[in-house]
Amino acid sequence: MATASELEPPSYKETMSNPDATEWYKAMEDEYNSLMSNKVWKLVDRPKDSNILKQFLTETLPDVKASLPFLDVRVKVKPNGSLSRCVYRKLTHADRYLHASSHHHPRHLQSVVTSLKNRAQDLCDPEHFEQELDHVQEVLANNGNQVNKQTRQPTKRRKHPEVKRQPAYMPYARGVTDKIGGLLKKYSISTVLTPGAKVTNIVGTPKDVLPLQTPGVYKINCSCGSSYIGQTKRKIAERVKEYIAAVKTDKQINQP
């Protein structure tokens, strides 16, 4: 049995080369005529020298000061009619990131600083760039970072010869893994950080395991001496409840 997605051609070109192209074209015309007769939309020519996005913002969204948030960007309309952009954050955004004093690899902690700065440079126009950098500096300070507002030029580092070798797997330990990784990098051996032992792995789950909460084979003994053996993919406890309910219903029906 074929589904609708398997029967429908994926593109207009394949539809027209299909043996049933005439029927498909007729179906498309019927759908289009139905939309037009019900006045779902009105097709008009695009005005010359017009900015559709700016017109949409000013005419459709007057209550939000002609701004449109989309993902991480907020697009605004200036008084002169031009568009500006800045970083958009939801009202529920708490500006919480990895704290500088947390037990994470320095590369992970540095990625917070780099990503926030890069986002400001990529999304903000010159009008909002300095304001966004001030906000980033305040956020990083609240998360324990000491960052200079000025963007420094990256320094050129000496590249070590690249040779494909087996990486070294090790748990992260502050002050130890960094030094070992630096030494291995000279010999083209990359380091892969593995998660350490967690409390749950050592102690185990504190919850009691309820019986018959897994699927499997079960056996039900009867007072007459017989027994029934069955298998279920659901929880055995649910299947046993169904048997008990069925026995009670059968007794009620057979009562004189």
SULTABEL-V847925 format. One record per residue. N is the residue number from 0. RES is the residue in one letter. PHI is phi in degrees with one decimal (999 if undefined). PSI is psi as a letter, one per 40 degrees, with the letter a starting at -180 (none if undefined). Layout:
((N;RES;PHI;PSI) (N;RES;PHI;PSI))
This chain:
((0;M;999;h) (1;A;-90.3;i) (2;T;-86.6;i) (3;A;-65.7;d) (4;S;-67.4;d) (5;E;-77.3;d) (6;L;-83.6;d) (7;E;-80.5;h) (8;P;-64.2;i) (9;P;-75.9;e) (10;S;-144.5;i) (11;Y;-66.0;d) (12;K;-63.4;d) (13;E;-70.7;d) (14;T;-65.6;d) (15;M;-71.6;d) (16;S;-91.7;e) (17;N;-75.6;i) (18;P;-58.5;d) (19;D;-99.9;f) (20;A;-60.6;d) (21;T;-63.5;d) (22;E;-68.3;d) (23;W;-65.2;d) (24;Y;-65.5;d) (25;K;-65.4;d) (26;A;-65.0;d) (27;M;-66.3;d) (28;E;-64.0;d) (29;D;-62.6;d) (30;E;-66.1;d) (31;Y;-64.5;d) (32;N;-63.7;d) (33;S;-65.8;d) (34;L;-64.9;d) (35;M;-72.1;d) (36;S;-67.9;d) (37;N;-86.7;e) (38;K;54.5;f) (39;V;-66.7;d) (40;W;-147.5;i) (41;K;-128.3;h) (42;L;-81.1;h) (43;V;-133.2;i) (44;D;-76.5;i) (45;R;-72.7;h) (46;P;-63.3;i) (47;K;-73.4;i) (48;D;53.0;f) (49;S;-125.2;i) (50;N;-104.5;h) (51;I;-63.5;d) (52;L;-64.9;d) (53;K;-64.5;d) (54;Q;-67.3;d) (55;F;-64.6;d) (56;L;-66.7;d) (57;T;-76.6;d) (58;E;-93.4;d) (59;T;-95.8;d) (60;L;-121.5;f) (61;P;-74.3;d) (62;D;-78.1;e) (63;V;-111.4;f) (64;K;58.0;f) (65;A;53.4;f) (66;S;-132.5;i) (67;L;-133.5;h) (68;P;-81.2;h) (69;F;-142.7;h) (70;L;56.2;b) (71;D;-99.3;e) (72;V;-117.3;i) (73;R;-115.4;h) (74;V;-99.3;h) (75;K;-122.8;i) (76;V;-105.9;h) (77;K;-77.2;i) (78;P;-56.8;d) (79;N;-83.1;e) (80;G;96.5;e) (81;S;-80.7;i) (82;L;-103.2;i) (83;S;-129.9;i) (84;R;-139.2;i) (85;C;-151.2;i) (86;V;-73.3;h) (87;Y;-108.4;h) (88;R;-128.7;i) (89;K;-68.4;i) (90;L;-64.8;d) (91;T;-87.8;e) (92;H;-68.5;h) (93;A;-100.1;e) (94;D;56.2;f) (95;R;-101.7;h) (96;Y;-131.9;a) (97;L;-59.2;h) (98;H;-74.2;i) (99;A;-62.1;d) (100;S;-90.8;e) (101;S;-74.6;i) (102;H;-85.2;g) (103;H;-128.4;i) (104;H;-63.3;i) (105;P;-55.2;d) (106;R;-65.6;d) (107;H;-67.3;d) (108;L;-67.8;d) (109;Q;-70.1;d) (110;S;-65.4;d) (111;V;-63.8;d) (112;V;-64.3;d) (113;T;-64.9;d) (114;S;-66.2;d) (115;L;-67.8;d) (116;K;-68.2;d) (117;N;-65.2;d) (118;R;-65.4;d) (119;A;-63.7;d) (120;Q;-71.0;d) (121;D;-82.2;d) (122;L;-100.7;d) (123;C;-90.8;i) (124;D;-85.3;i) (125;P;-56.2;d) (126;E;-68.5;d) (127;H;-107.5;e) (128;F;-65.8;d) (129;E;-64.1;d) (130;Q;-64.3;d) (131;E;-69.0;d) (132;L;-64.6;d) (133;D;-61.5;d) (134;H;-66.9;d) (135;V;-62.8;d) (136;Q;-63.2;d) (137;E;-67.1;d) (138;V;-64.8;d) (139;L;-64.4;d) (140;A;-65.2;d) (141;N;-67.4;d) (142;N;-100.7;e) (143;G;84.9;e) (144;N;-98.8;i) (145;Q;-118.7;h) (146;V;-124.1;h) (147;N;-80.2;h) (148;K;-65.4;d) (149;Q;-71.4;h) (150;T;-83.0;h) (151;R;-88.2;i) (152;Q;-75.8;h) (153;P;-65.0;h) (154;T;-83.6;i) (155;K;-78.3;h) (156;R;-110.7;i) (157;R;-73.2;h) (158;K;-87.7;h) (159;H;-86.1;i) (160;P;-60.9;h) (161;E;-93.6;h) (162;V;-132.8;h) (163;K;-73.9;h) (164;R;-134.8;i) (165;Q;-65.5;h) (166;P;-69.6;i) (167;A;-101.2;h) (168;Y;-99.6;h) (169;M;-156.2;i) (170;P;-73.8;i) (171;Y;-80.6;h) (172;A;-134.9;h) (173;R;-58.8;h) (174;G;85.9;e) (175;V;-110.1;d) (176;T;-62.8;d) (177;D;-62.0;d) (178;K;-67.9;d) (179;I;-64.8;d) (180;G;-63.9;d) (181;G;-65.7;d) (182;L;-69.1;d) (183;L;-68.8;d) (184;K;-64.9;d) (185;K;-63.4;d) (186;Y;-106.3;f) (187;S;61.9;f) (188;I;-111.2;h) (189;S;-81.9;i) (190;T;-109.6;h) (191;V;-117.0;h) (192;L;-83.4;h) (193;T;-110.3;i) (194;P;-67.5;i) (195;G;-79.5;a) (196;A;-69.5;h) (197;K;-99.5;i) (198;V;-62.9;d) (199;T;-65.4;d) (200;N;-73.0;d) (201;I;-86.1;d) (202;V;-82.7;d) (203;G;93.6;i) (204;T;-77.4;h) (205;P;-81.2;e) (206;K;-81.1;i) (207;D;-75.0;h) (208;V;-84.3;h) (209;L;-75.3;i) (210;P;-74.7;i) (211;L;58.5;f) (212;Q;-102.1;e) (213;T;-127.4;i) (214;P;-72.6;i) (215;G;160.0;a) (216;V;-98.0;h) (217;Y;-133.1;i) (218;K;-134.2;h) (219;I;-117.0;h) (220;N;-89.4;i) (221;C;-109.0;i) (222;S;-66.3;e) (223;C;-80.7;e) (224;G;103.3;e) (225;S;-87.4;i) (226;S;-144.7;i) (227;Y;-122.8;h) (228;I;-114.4;h) (229;G;-137.6;i) (230;Q;-135.8;h) (231;T;-141.1;i) (232;K;-92.4;e) (233;R;-95.0;a) (234;K;-68.2;h) (235;I;-63.8;d) (236;A;-61.8;d) (237;E;-65.9;d) (238;R;-66.1;d) (239;V;-65.6;d) (240;K;-60.7;d) (241;E;-65.0;d) (242;Y;-64.9;d) (243;I;-63.6;d) (244;A;-64.4;d) (245;A;-66.4;d) (246;V;-66.2;d) (247;K;-64.7;d) (248;T;-65.0;d) (249;D;-65.6;d) (250;K;-67.2;d) (251;Q;-65.8;d) (252;I;-72.2;d) (253;N;-84.8;e) (254;Q;-68.5;h) (255;P;-70.0;none))
